Amino acid sequence: MEAESDLRRLNNEYCHGADKRDRDRFAAVWAPQAVWVVGPQQQFEGVDVICDAVARQCAAFRRMLQWTREALVWKNTALRLINGLIPHFHEGNLSGAARTGEIDVPSTPLDRIGRRTGTVLQHPRRQFFTDTVRAELSFAMENFAFDPVRARDRLTVVIEEYGLAGLVSARLSELSGGQQQAVATAAATAHEPDVLLLDEPTSNLSSDAFARFRINLMRLKEQGTTIVIAEHRVHQLREIADRTVLLRDGRVDTIWDADQLAKLDDSDLLSLGLRAQCPPARLPPVPAAGASIAAGPLSPVGVSESSGVTLDGVRCHFRGRLVLAVDHALFRAGKVTAIRGPNGVGKTTLVRAIAGLQRHAGAVSIDGRRASRSRRQRATSMVMQDVQRQLFSDSVSAELTVGLPADLRARTRVDAAMHDLNLHGLGDRHPLSLSGGQQQRLVVAAVRLARRSVVIFDEPSSGADRFHLEAVAAAIRSVADEGATVLLVSHDEELVTLAADAELRLRIPGSTRPGVRTDHERVPMP
């Protein structure tokens, strides 16, 4: 009950401590005793949840809050209570009250709530309504009937603020995951909402992209925007978060103000199941050469090995422009190779080419034999960034065994995989009813059971707390230990440190430094 009393005190402090003029402009986001139940596994109980935020006009109360939770679905439920998706879109029973500013969420139409809020999902691809970057940035303003002149001026500002000049004419499907995240954040703020909600916004960002993201958060905060973030990487935001709320089992567990959070060391965060700061992983480079290779051994050309994946003269072009150039690279079997580099340098393009999903020039060999695209597709398993795109069955148990030959369907193997990735007890659940992290671990488990010779993990730890990060890392290591060639695309230093044996760093072909290119020169990835 200490958390409850703290929240009530904060409510009184902000609502009654201000003079009447400020109270009239105060825009708190709160859900007093709100309970949302959609099934026996999912429930969120908000106990006077205060987001300590204010309307844009009230400079005295500018605040940013982050919510964190070491597992399951509570953070997403909290965000959906604020933006009105609960109860207007997601079915269930809501008791108590939920208000965003002066708006009573259950009784207010979604379009009115949408004018006051902007949301960035963990997987931005799911929230895009248009085909191009320019159209997506304009979408909300057009729907809210902005004056055309104001909309054009605002579009120019947003493009500049988020560094999107080089992507404004690109198709959204052609962007990398990090680029999509930047576009989604820009689109969510284009109509200047009072409240910005972000779900795991740093999961697919490289260090340079995160630096820009942080600058934009600070700018929005200074403008008086309410910012609510669901995030496990608490350390990355501790310098700018005014208050952090830890949720456990659907309830407020602990609240830290900025000073209290700053006093927590890494061991404190780890003990709570949260992500701690991790120094950059130091890994040996794989033998590689080419215009896309940022670093590697001095004389990699001609190195061959009978076990693993070899690339020779691989080139990928997009609209006549070279986006990937690898003269030679060797990925050894039984090892985990981290594919690294800033957003947009071609990491996903590279692994798609290896998997036979991307057209390319040059040759890819598996275990010393040149492999056609169709052979590589049969030999490869892949965990995509957005795993919902590869869920096909109507239960977790069925998803784990779909497409497996009879000798790999043993119940003991399936049960062990579910236990190792904390999916036990979920066998009868529909995969789409799981949280994002659970879906991700489900696909990781399925890939592990498939026992393919080449296994690719593309950002498999987005949305993972420390406990599940370690489980995912252990699963990746086990795949390599069974003899597979494992490629890990990740910006997550903790995961790379725990799972990888070597690395391949990429850069944009023609650049002098890894990933360095001015905004107007940035190119989308096929």
Buried (B, 14 or more C-beta within 10 A) or exposed (E): EEBBEBBBEBBEEBBEEBEEEBEEBBBBBBBBBBBBBBEEBBBBBBBBBBBBBBBBEBEEBBBBBBBBBBBBBBBBBBBBBBBBBBBBEBEBEBEBBBBBBEBEBBEBEBEEBBBBBBBBBBBBBEBBEBEBBBBBBBBBBEEEEBEEEEBEEBBEEBBEBBBBBBBBEBEBEBBBBBBBBBBBBBBBBBBBBBBBBBBBBBBBBBEBBBEBBBEBBBEBBEEBBBBBBBBBBBBBBBEBBBBBBBBBEBBBBBBBBBEEBEEBEEEEBEEBBBBBBBEEBEBEBBBBBBBBBBEBEEEBEEBEBEBBBBBBEBBBBBEEEBBBBBBBBBBBBBBBBBBBBBBBBBBBBBBBBBBBBBEBEBEBBBBEEEBEBEBBEEBBBBBBBBBBEBBEBEBBBBBBBEEBEEEEEEEEBBBBBBEBBBBEEBBEBBBEBBBBBBBBBBBBBBBBBBBBBBBBBBBBBBBBBBEBBBBBBBBBBBBBEEEBBBBBBBBBBBBBBBBBBBBBBBBBBEBEEBBEBEBEEBBBBB
